[in-house]
Amino acid sequence: MRAVFEYQTEIVLKNLEMYRQAVGDRIQVIWLSGTDFGTQCSLMQSKEVFEGLYKPYYQKVNDWVHQNTSWKTFYHCCGAP
């Protein structure tokens, strides 16, 4: 799974660079994830699994956005915090 996540992250970073080159600061907010990690009453996995498996990749993408653009980031989650 980590190899897949690494590959997906590299693709995302390349795409973000293309967006930046194409439109620059005309983007104000960028949606980085449609994945939902919660149900209406609970998490879908433990906080430890999220932080160990998913968060490093989200962090890498989020860091790139904030280091290279003025964009804000948006993460979807309609479930429990």
Buried (B, 14 or more C-beta within 10 A) or exposed (E): EEEEBEEEBEEBBEEBEEBBEEEEEEBEEBEBBEEEBBEEEEBEEEEEEBEEEBEEBBEBBBEBBEEEBEBEBEEEEEBEE
